[in-house]
Every structure is written in structure tokens, then in C-alpha cells.
Amino acid sequence: MKKILYSFFLLSFAALSAQKNPSIKFAVANDVVGTVDMFNARKSIVQSSNVYKTQAALPQNLKKYSYIADQGITEFKIKNGFQGLDKIALSQLNEQYNIAQDTPVFIEGYEFTNTKTMVYGDILIKTEVKDYNGKKSLFITTK
């Protein structure tokens, strides 16, 4: 009986630790992932934005981000001269934490399987290494 309860506890923990945070709204600018909150805090660098409320409404250049568009996705255009925001590939983040470069990264519960994806450094508020399905994985919180 203890083994069954222990197994249930482990599975519940794994499921809960990877739950998607519905309050996070992702954004993309220059093919780099950020959050709407991040860009709202830097309004002076934003030239324009387009909000896509559903995955089906995404234009072709954003279709590759459909897995993070549960709550919609916003595409921002940054003013000329302000494109130099810090950014990093998820594979590089994995490497910094001694995790295999191709290991998926979880940002607010959303699984990023393509570790070549670039993210803005401003969203990396809390970064933790956790065990996920018996493998060390990086979990990022943006708030």
C-alpha cells in the first residue's frame, strides 16, 4: 500500500510541477520569446504590437510557437536601435546548469522541446533544476 501511495505522490508531484500557468501571456519579438509583462514594462522600445487570441489565428511566422499560445500570443515590433536586449538560447541555459543541451526546458509549465529557441533574459526571474520523469530539467518562472 505504501508503494502505491508513494508512486501516486511522485506522479502527482511531477504533474503539478509541470502545470501551465494560465496567467502568463507569451510574446515574440524578432524571433525571441518573452512575455507581455516584460514588454509592457519597456513600452518606450515598442514600435507596435499585434495580439493573436487563438492558435488558429497565428500567422505563418508564429506557427512554430503554437505550443505556448494557449492564452494567445502577442507579436511585438521593437523600435530601431533597441534590438540589443539580452537573449539566450535554451540550450545555453541548460549547459550553464550542467544539463544536456537538448533537454526540454519548462517555462511557467510550458515545455519548450526545441532548445534552440531564444528567450529574453528579462524573463528569467527564477531558474531551478528539478527532476522530471527521472531526468534533470530546467524550470523557469517569469514573475
Buried (B, 14 or more C-beta within 10 A) or exposed (E): EEEEEEEEEEEEEBEEBBEBEEEBBBBBBBEBBBBBBBBBEBEEBBEEBEEBEEBEEBEEEBEEBBEBBBBBBBBBEBEEEEEEBEBBBBBBBBEEBEBEEEBBBBBBBBBBEBBEBBBBEBBBEEBEEBEBEEEBBBBBBBE
